Amino acid sequence: MKALLRIFLNRFGRYATQFRAAWNRRWFLFTEKPRHRKIDLGRDVIFFVPVKSGGQGTLLIGDGNKFGYPLAFHLGNGRIQLQARTPDAEIVIGENNWFNNNVSLYALQSVRIGNNCLVGELVSIMDADFHEIEPATRNRSAGVVKPVVIGNNVWIGNRTMILKGAKIGDNSVIGTMSLVTGEIPANCIAAGVPTKVIRPISS
């Protein structure tokens, strides 16, 4: 009896997860597409958690991307934010990436992510300061804006922040709770505040 119940619950859980993912995708397109310059979702893009934008720019999301992970830590419903905030802003995501819960991407100009990346929970990626530095003009503009570029097969640890102008090379690993402000070369492990290269990854 217990075995049958376990089989039923596992099967029901899979169906419920598939239903939620389909609903999240449809709701995202219904609520976000009218306000954006362009939204393009590739094949087999799965929204395990709700995805929100609120922006106006371009979102290009390649085939096979997964947003959210059902078994991982959630804040609230685990919502992911993909905000190309202005009409000229863009977020371009390649293929077969997996974004964990509560990830936030913000672009005033450009955030680009390659293929086959793993992005941990509570990671924030942004291409602007969103305020000026000087006290008298702090709320005058978004301040400095520089594109963010993340290469292929990059693994970004939980609670990392990637700020304006950051570039991360292919195959690199960014340690948990790091702060990336500059350029990280390919094929290395980097971590810290600010992030520094710890060692190369042997091929």
Secondary structure, DSSP 8 states (H G I E B T S, - for coil): -HHHHHHHHHHHHHHHHHHHHHHHHHHHHHHHGGGSSEEEE-TT-EESS-EE----SEEEE-TT-EE--TTS--STT--EEEEE-STT-EEEE-SS-EE-TT-EEEESSEEEE-SS-EE-TT-EEESB-SS-SSGGGTTTS---B--EEE-SS-EE-TT-EE-TT-EE-TT-EE-TT-EE-SEE-SSEEEETTTTEEEEE---
